Amino acid sequence: MKANVKKIAEKTYQLSTDYKSDMKVPGNIYLDDILFKNLEEDVFEQIANVACLPGIQKYSLAMPDCHYGYGFCIGGVAAFDEKTGVISPGGVGFDINCGVRLLKTNLTKKDVDSNLKGLLQEIFKNVPSGLGSKGKIKITKNEIDNVLEEGVDWASSEGYAWKNDYRHIEEHGKMKNADASLVSDNAKKRGLPQLGSLGSGNHFLEVQYVDEIFDENAAKAYGVEKDQVVLMIHTGSRGLGHQICADYLRYMESASKKYNIKLPDRQLACAPISSEEGMRYFNAMSAGANYAWVNRQLVTNWIRESFEQVFKMSAEDLEMDIIYDVAHNIAKKEQHIIDGKMKNVIVHRKGATRAFGPGHDEIPSEYVKIGQPVIIPGDMGTASYLMHGTEKAMNETFGSTAHGAGRALSRVQALKLYKGNEVQEKLQKKGILVLADSKGVIAEECPEAYKDIETVANVCNDSGISLKVAKMRPMGVVKG
């Protein structure tokens, strides 16, 4: 497979269409030489498979944190023409709108150091976490339809959001075409008790401090400065999103046969975007995305309350505003210039972050000269990055970049190699406190289970698909 890959730029490799006769476009992968050497062969196969799907535009793409996934690789990006292309649940993933939110404060690292243990314990108490965790609020079956269709507007009407929170959330926290009637009762049943909870696995809350500023102008626009304490939230649509994906994968298998779509991999089951099946999935997925934004909004509310409890100040006085909230498992209707013409496309981002460049009308006005904030988390023992979108990303990757460090070991492998107690003690010696629902989760999510975040961030920056603004380091971590 790697014999079919050539280096076309300093941090970009290309998989040629010679690899498979059905490939309609080449595959572009953003890697340095070490990441390329260590990348699993199966990932190249998945990139090639996506390149075979009808209506794909320009390239089948993979970001620097890419690794093997379901259908699309994790870190996969592809855009499909709205008239001739397809939409695939495998290009979005099971955790619909898994994403990251970054909150700021006006506290410094020194302000928080002496209160860190108590703060983490308060957050751990206030934000339900762990496998099967249930939220703190109770909603009815009728109310969940409002959550699915109204997104953060629902949270605001219920008193869980500040007036301007929505402005710093991708899509303003609401996919307008969401249709709750297309979400199964089973999915809603799973979602009812979990709203406002962190979940398990790689989901986390981190108390971080800004360790380094790379771009003073961008940092000022985003409201961050050295030694400032910030909060990072990583979670998604929980069991509801998983069930939507499972339901529509079966539905799409039938649709693929109905429309005579030749699938290189059955995990890429899909339907034409313009078909009834395609639109039903898109509208159901949008409802799942809205649930995830509400979930992160409720977690934000519990975090603000935790800070108020510990610091005896209002969250408003602590200036706990949202810097930005980005989705990284989603399909979006967007416009991009292709072959010199503006085209309507559906962009699939599977473990990839939107990274719109300066001047885009979907960026908040105070950020528009800089570009969209991009949040790239590391693991619980290493740095995370705040970056910004670029014009180069708009030209090369449909305005997309990496979404995190990306796994290097499976959870099973990590559990065999590492013990939760030992990982926790090692991190504590570095000054990083970790609270988790189980020691097994700490072992599964140990730093060694992930690619090097510095390398991933450097590839994004050096290739120009997103540029560094600030580096944050963890002080305390709550794992699901």
N, C-alpha and C positions, 0 to 999 in steps of 0.2 A: 504493500500500500504506500509506504513512504517513498518508494521509487517514483510514484506519480505526483509527488509534492515537490515544488521548487520554491526557493526563497525569492520573493519579488520586491521586497523592501527590507529595511533593517530589522523590523519586528513583525513582518507579515509573510506568511507562507500561502501558497496557492495549490489546491488539489485540482488537477486538470480534468477536463471532461473526458479524457481518454480512459479514465479508470472504469467508468460504466457507460455503456452505449446509450442508456436512457437519460443520462445527465443533461439537463437543459442549460445549466450555467456552471461555472467553476465554483469551488469552495475556497473562501478566504478565511485564514485562521491567524489570529493575532497572538504571536508567541515569541519568546526569545529562544536561543539555541538550546538552553537546558530544558525549558518547558516542552519544546518540540521533541527532544530526545526521549523524554519520559512519558509522553502522551500515549495512552493506550491506542492500539490499532483500531479497536472497535469504534472509537470516536470518529476517525476518518471515514469509516463505513457509514456511520450515521449522518455525517455531513454530506456524503455522496448520495445517500438515500433521499434526503430532503431536496437535493438538487434535481431529483427526478420528478418531483410533484408538478402537476399542471399549473401554469401561470406564474411560476416563480420568477422574480425579477433580479437581474444583475448577478447576485452571488448567493450561495448558501454560506452563512457566516458562523464563526465560532469565536468567542471572546477568550481572553488569556486564562480565565479560570475554568475553562471547559473540561468536562469529564463525562463519562458514559451515563446516559439517562434512558428514559422511556420514550421511544420514538425519536424525537430530537435529542441531541446531546444536551446536558446541562451547560448553559452558556451559548446555546444555539439561537440564531436570529435568522428570520427569513421573511420577505415581503412578497405578497401575492396580488396580482392584478385583480381589481374588484369585479371584473367581468369574466375573465378567463381562469382565475385562480381558485384555490381551495382554502378551507379552514379546517384545522386539525387539532383535536384535544391534546394529542401528543406533542404539539408545538406550544402548549401552554402549561401543561402539567397538572398533577393532582391537587397541589396546594395553590389554587387559583388566587392570584394577587397576594401571594407571599411577598412581603415587601419590608422596607426599612423606613423608619421615621427618626428624625434627629430633632431633639428639643434643646434649647439653650437655657442658661440661667445667668444671673449676674454674680454668681458665686465663683470664688477661685478654689484651686486645689487645696490651699491652706485652710480655707473656710470649712471645707468638707472633711478633711483628713480625720479630725478628732471625732466627727459624728458619723463616720462611714459605716461602722458596724451596725449602729442603731438604725441608720437610714436604710441599709440593705435589708435588715430584718423587718422594717416597716413596709418596704416595698414587697418583700416576699409574702408578708401577711395580707397585704391589700390586693395584690395581683395574683389570682389563681393560676397555678402552673402545674405542669406534669401531664402525663398521659391520661386522657379522659377527663382532664380538669373541667370544672364547671364554673361559669361566670357568677358574679355577685348579684346580677339583676335577673329578674324573672319576667319574661315576655310571653305573650300568648301566641297562638298560631296565627291569629289575625295580625298581630303586631309585627311578626317576622316578615310578613309580606311588605310592610312599610319600610323595614330595614333594607330589604333586598332591592326595593325600587327607589328609595329616597337617599340611601347612603348617609353621608355625614349630615345632610339636611335633617334627617331623623334625629341623630344624636344632638344636634343643635337645638331642635324643638323640645327635646327632653331635658335640656340643661347640662349636657355632657360636653359641650364644646363652647369655646369662646367665639365672640362675634366674627373675628377674622381668621379663625383657624383654617377654614376651607380654602383660603387664598393660597396657602402654601402646601396644598395637597394636590398631587397629580389628578387631573380631571376634576379638580375641586371636590374630590371625594365622592363623585357620583357619575356613573356611566348612565347616560340619559335613556338609553334604549333597553335597560334592564326590565325583564318581565318575570315576575314572581310565579306566574301561572305555569311557566315552563320548567320550574324547579320541582322535583318530585317531593312527595310527602315524606319519603324516607330521608331525603337530604335535609328538609326543614326540621324533621324530628331530631336529627343529629345536631343541627345548628342551634336549636332552641336553648339547651342548657349551657352551651359553650361560649355564648357571646360575652366578650369582655374578659377573655382568659388567654394566657400565653401559649399553652400547649406544651409539646415536648420536643425532643430531638434537637435540631440546631437552632430552635427559637430561643431568644434571650432578651434580657434587659441589661444594659450596661451603664454604669456611672463612669464617665470618662473625663479626662482633662485634655485640653488642647496642648500638645507637646511642641508643635512646630508649625510655623506659618510659611507657606511657599509663595503666596501671592497676596500682598498686603491689600491691594485694591479690591480683589474679590472677597477676601476675608472681611473687610469692612462692610461691603455690600451685604454679605450674609450674616453679619453681626457676631463674628467670632474673633477672639484674640487669645494670645498665649496665656496659659494657665487657667483659662476659663473652664468651668465644669459644664459638661453637656450630657444629655441622656440619649441613648440609642435604643430603639424598640424594633425587634425583628420578630414578626409573626404574620399569620395570614388568615385564611378562611376556615381553618380547622376542619372538622369532619364534614361540614356542609359542602365545602369546595371539593373535597375528595369524592364525595358521593355524586356531585354534579358531573365530575370528570368520568367516573366509573359508569354512570348512567348513559352518558353520551358517547362513550367509546363503543358500547354495544350498538347504539343507534347508528353511529357512523360506519360501522362495519357493513351494515345493510345498505347504507347510502352509497358506499364505495362501489358495491356490486351493482346497485341500481343505475349508477351513472358511468359504469364501465371504466372506473379509474384503476389503472394498473398500479398496484402498491408494491414497492420494493421491500416493504416490511409492514406486516399487518398492524404494528403499533402506530403506524402513520395513517390509520383509518381516517378518512376525511370526506368532505362533500363540497361541491361548488359553493363559493361564498354567496352567490345570488340565489341558491336553491332554498326551498323551504327548510330542509334539514340544516343547511349551513347557517341560516338566520336564526333558527330555533336554538342551536348551540350557542351562537354568539350572544344572543339575548339572555340565555340562562347563565353563561359564563359571566356576563356583565353584572347579573344579580349577585353571583358569588363574589365578584370583585367589590361590589358595594358592601357586602357583609364584612369583608376583610378590612375595608377602610373604617367601618363602624367599630370593628373589634379593636383596631389600633387606637381609635379615638377614645374608647372606654378605658383602655389601658393607660392612655395619656392622662385621663381624668384621675385614675387611681394613683398615678405617680405624682401628679400635682398635689393631691391630698396628702400623700406620704411626706413630701417636702414641707408642706405646711405644718404637719404634725411635729416633725423633727426640728425645724428651724423657727417655728412660732411666728411665721410671716405668711402673708397671703401669696399664692402663686403669681398673682399679678405683680406684687412688689418684688418677687424674685425674678420677674421678667421671663417666665417659662413659656416663651413663644415657640411655635413650630418653625424650625428653619426650613425643612422640606420633608415630604413623604413621597417615596417612589415605589412603584410596583416593579417586581421582577419576574412574575409568571403571568403573562397576560397577552391577549391579542387586541390590537387597537386599529381603528380606522384612521388613517393618516394620509397626508399628501406629501409626496416626495418627487424631486426632479429626477427623471430617468430618461436617458438619451435626449437630454435637452428639453424635455417637456414635463410639465407638472402632471403627475398621475395619482389617481386614487388607489390606495393599496390597503391591504390588511397586513400589519406587521406583527409577526409572532415573536415574542421575547420569552424564552424559556431559560430562566436563570440568567437574565441579562437586564440591564437598567437603561431606561430612556435617558438620552444625553443630548437634548436639543441645544443648538448653538445660539449665540447672541442674536437678538432681534426677533426671535420666534414669538408669535402672538399668544402662545399658551404658557409663556413664562411670566411669573408675577412681575409687575412693572418695575419694582425696585431691583430686580435681578436681570432685567432684559438686556442691559449692556454687557453683562458678564457671561450670561448663558445659564442654563438650568443647573441648579445644584444636583450633584451626583453623590450618592452615599454608598461607599464600598466598605462593608464591615470585614474585619479580619476574624480571628478566633479569640477565645476568651483569654489567651495569654499574650496576644500581640496587638499591633496597632490597627486602627481603622482609618479610612481616608474620606475627607470631604473634597470633592473635585468639582469641575464644572464642564458642561457640554461644550462642543466646538462645532465650527462650520465643517471641519474635516469629517467629523462623525456624521454630519448631515449628508455629506457627499459619498462617504464610503460604507457606512454601517446603518443607514436609515436612522441616524441619530441614536445609536446604541453603544453601550460599553459594558464592562464587567459588572458582576453583582456581588462579588465577595472573593474570598481566598480560593474557594473550590476544594472539594474533598480530594485527598491523596490516598486515604485508606477508607475502606468500607467500615461501617459501624461494627460489623462482626470481627473484622481484622483488628480494629482498635481495641475492642473488648478483650481479645486474646493477648494483646501486647501490653496493655496498660491497666492499672488499677485506679479506681476513682479516688481512694484515700491518698494515694501517692501523688496523683496529679494535683489534687487540692492542696496538699502540703507544699508541693513545689511552687505552685502559684502564690501561696501565702508568703513564702520566703522572698518572692519578687515584689511583695506589697500588694498583691491582687487577692481580694477576698471573693470567694465563690460560695453561693448557696444554690442548692439544687434539690429537686424532688427525690432524686436517687443518685447514689454513687455511680451506678452504671451509666447514667447520662453523662456524668463528668468524664468517665473513661472514653465513651463514644465520641465526645466532642473535644478531646484533648488537642492541644496545639499541633502535635505531631500528626494528627489525622488530616491536616489541611495543607494545601500548597502555601508557599511563602508569600504573604500578602505584599511584602515589599516588592517582590518580583512582579506580581500581578499589577500593582499600581504603577510600577516603572514602565511596564510594557504599554499600559493604557496611555500614560503620559508621553512616552517617547514616540509612540505611533501617532499621537495627536488625537485619539478618539475621545479622550477626556483629559483634563489638565489638573494637576494638584493645586489645592487651595490650602489645606491644613491636614496635619496628622494628629489623631487622637489616640491616647493610650488608656487602657482600662484601669480603674481603681477597684471597682466591685462589679460582680456579675451575678445575675439571677438566671439560672437555666431552668428550662421546663422539665 
